[in-house]
Amino acid sequence: MEVRKAVITAAGWGTRFLPITRSLPKEMLPLLDRPLIQYAVEEAVQAGITEVVMVTSPGKSAIKDYFARQSRLERFLRRKGDVALLERTMAVSNLVAISYVRQEEHLGLGHAISTAREAVGDEPFAAILPDDIIDGKVPVLKSMIDVFEKHGAGVLAVERVSDEDTRMYGIIKAEKVAERLYRVIDLVEKPGPALAPSRLGIVGRYVLPPQIFDVLKVTPPGVGGEIQLTDALRLLLKKQALYAYEFEGVRHDTGTPLGWLKANISLALNRPDLAPGLKAYLKKLS
């Protein structure tokens, strides 16, 4: 089946960025000249997605406002004759069709995904965690959708993590079936290094079959007392195959202030308009 929809989860508290996230959703923090959430939407569009379902929570109206038409601003820019800025502003509202659902309680990633059931319907879908910005030549989600359409089974994005970082990820046990592609045998949520079956950690990209919604309904709370998507995937694995794709590219975890700062610097160094000045500044600091 064709993957046409993507669920983007944007309901978390953003506690690591307090106090600024008291009023500004973490997903609206700027990464260069765009908010974090826009990178997720753009990756979905580049992968062929035609409808985005945004999972938000109370206090996140700034996200919906950002993607809505800004008629007053557009009129101002039109009168000013600033065609370039007008086109950039209008492009944000025309990226893709976006609908919104609310996660009223923060009960875990699995629960957040489950709130999108009615909006997604009975079809496969992608899921994106906007904290993870992946810089690569080919959009990771596009490669994963290609794997899904070839094998007809769910696909998880994975990358190799260090021993000390296994406690931060869902870790897979897997057998390699092709270059950068694995068949998943088992999954464990945030194990210590001694219990981790590999060093392949699940990161914020998924392509999932609709059956995951039925599984999430019966998934008990796991680590942290939350409904963990990894636990639901482990139950799903008993009924159907899952694959893991070890993506090419650099992942930036913008979920922490340091990770966000590193992502800004890294992406700026790839921008011809920003790199020379930034390099000169960094050289002066060193």
TORROMAR-393280 format. One line per 10 residues: for each residue x, y, z of C-alpha. Coordinates in pm, whole numbers, plus 50000, padded with zeros to 5 digits. Each point is the difference from the previous one (the first is absolute). Layout:
<atoms>
X:Y:Z  ...
</atoms>
This chain:
<atoms>
50000:50000:50000  50108:50356:49932  50110:50208:50299  49822:50336:49971  49971:50121:50360  50249:50092:50269  49945:50050:50372  50227:50260:50158  50005:49995:50380  50025:50346:50155
49824:49967:50336  50287:49977:50251  50075:50248:50276  50350:50090:49883  50121:50007:50362  50367:50003:49903  49950:50345:49850  49816:50157:50294  49930:50278:50065  49964:50101:49633
49758:49713:49932  49757:50144:50255  49858:50201:49710  50182:49884:49687  49956:49639:49882  50335:49826:49973  49913:49908:49642  49991:50372:49915  50359:50063:50110  50195:50138:49702
50250:49783:49817  50167:50268:49792  49709:50177:49828  49729:49735:50044  49835:49843:50305  50089:49640:50080  49653:49878:49904  50036:50129:49644  50295:49769:49935  49779:49702:50087
49720:50119:49773  50242:50063:49714  50154:49653:50032  49651:49849:49984  49921:50197:49684  50331:49898:49841  49909:49637:50072  49673:50031:49806  49765:50052:50297  49682:50187:49907
49840:50038:50345  50157:50072:50338  49824:49927:50328  50149:50216:50274  49964:49872:50356  50010:50301:50233  49885:50080:50353  49850:50295:50188  50222:50306:49975  50136:49915:49655
49782:50230:49790  50313:50172:49865  50064:49696:49778  49661:50020:49834  50030:50378:49966  50338:49963:49831  49875:49776:49719  49677:50197:49950  49967:50276:49742  50126:50335:50127
49777:50231:49795  50098:50324:50172  50370:49927:49962  49952:49901:49637  49816:50326:49926  50276:50198:50171  50276:49830:49800  49801:50040:49680  49958:50373:50057  50367:50026:50088
50091:49826:49675  50216:49739:50176  49924:49713:49763  50269:49766:50131  49882:50018:50363  49637:49972:49890  50071:49681:49810  50193:49851:50294  49719:50087:50239  49726:49857:49778
50202:49684:49934  49978:49903:50369  49619:49989:49984  50002:49804:49675  50242:49722:50093  49740:49727:50055  49652:49939:50141  50025:49998:50380  49739:49885:50251  50032:50014:50378
49915:49766:50286  50063:50063:50370  50164:49777:50255  49831:50125:50316  50231:49807:50236  50368:49924:49959  49990:49621:50017  50287:49910:49770  50091:49981:49632  49780:49696:49945
49701:50185:50141  50079:50306:49785  50001:49784:49686  49671:49837:50102  49823:50337:50012  50046:50025:49622  49805:49680:49929  49684:50164:49866  50194:50249:49789  50225:49731:49848
49731:49739:49938  50068:49648:49880  50318:50060:49804  50375:49996:50057  50160:50322:50117  50331:50159:50089  50081:50136:50344  50252:50276:50061  50148:50126:50326  50102:50358:49920
50280:50007:50260  50205:49787:49761  50133:50205:49710  50175:49771:49752  50231:50166:49748  50055:49772:49701  50008:50002:49621  49675:49799:49978  49714:50062:50247  50008:49711:50248
49622:49965:49992  50000:49957:49622  50250:49713:50025  49790:49839:50274  49681:50026:49796  50182:49829:49713  50089:49714:50238  49639:49980:50122  49861:49982:49648  50251:49731:49902
49956:49776:50306  49646:50087:50111  50098:50029:50366  50067:50271:50257  50338:50176:49994  50194:50164:50285  50291:50239:49960  50306:49895:50199  50352:50122:50061  50294:49861:50192
50025:50132:50355  50272:49978:50262  49993:49764:50297  49910:50278:50241  49714:50121:49778  49800:49675:49975  49793:50119:50299  49870:50287:49787  49856:49796:49711  49790:49706:49900
50258:49740:49891  49937:49731:49740  50119:49644:49964  50025:49939:49627  50145:49806:49711  50147:50179:49700  49817:49933:49673  50155:50265:49773  50225:50303:50011  49871:50221:50285
49688:49784:50034  49915:49760:50285  49715:49770:50086  49898:50069:50359  49994:49702:50233  49931:50179:50329  49992:50348:50159  50083:50122:50349  49916:50345:50137  50295:50187:50157
50208:49703:50120  50334:50030:50173  50300:49901:49787  50020:49653:50156  49639:49925:49900  50000:50174:49661  49980:49743:49718  50195:50227:49762  50116:50357:49964  49734:50088:49742
49776:50262:50160  49660:50105:49867  49979:50369:49912  49712:50228:49906  49878:49862:49665  49751:49717:49948  49785:49859:49721  49722:49800:50162  49707:49781:49896  49653:50097:50127
49993:49692:50224  50225:50189:50242  49692:50186:50127  49832:49679:50120  50324:49894:50166  50038:50335:50176  49655:49954:50157  50124:49693:50188  50358:50113:50071  50052:50039:50376
50199:50290:50146  50373:49941:49984  50311:50199:50089  49904:50317:50184  49639:49881:50036  49932:50108:49641  49866:49819:49693  50323:49932:49814  49989:49961:49622  50291:49755:50023
49790:49771:50222  49714:50015:49748  50238:49916:49717  50119:49699:50195  49640:49876:50021  49946:50075:49631  50309:49796:49918  49821:49689:50122  49748:50043:49718  50200:50143:49712
50352:50082:49886  50185:50321:50075  50309:50141:49833  50263:50249:50115  50176:50242:49769  50342:50133:50100  49981:50337:49832  50275:50198:49832  50052:50351:50130  50062:50191:50321
49733:50010:50270  49974:50302:50225  49810:49949:50327  49851:50345:50055  49813:49886:50311  50267:50150:50227  50149:50352:50003  50346:49868:49911  49866:49781:49719  49794:50291:49866
50305:50228:50007  50216:49742:49821  49733:49955:49732  49989:50374:49935  50376:50016:49959  50021:49687:49784  49723:50106:49762  50133:50356:49983  50340:49867:49893  49824:49840:49701
49838:50328:49896  50203:50206:49747  49846:50323:50132  50087:49924:50363  50308:49775:49997  50275:50259:49928  49897:50235:50279  49943:49717:50248  50333:49835:49922  50177:50330:50055
49821:50047:50330  50076:49646:50122  50364:50038:49900  50019:50321:50204  49853:49818:50303  50250:49715:49976
</atoms>
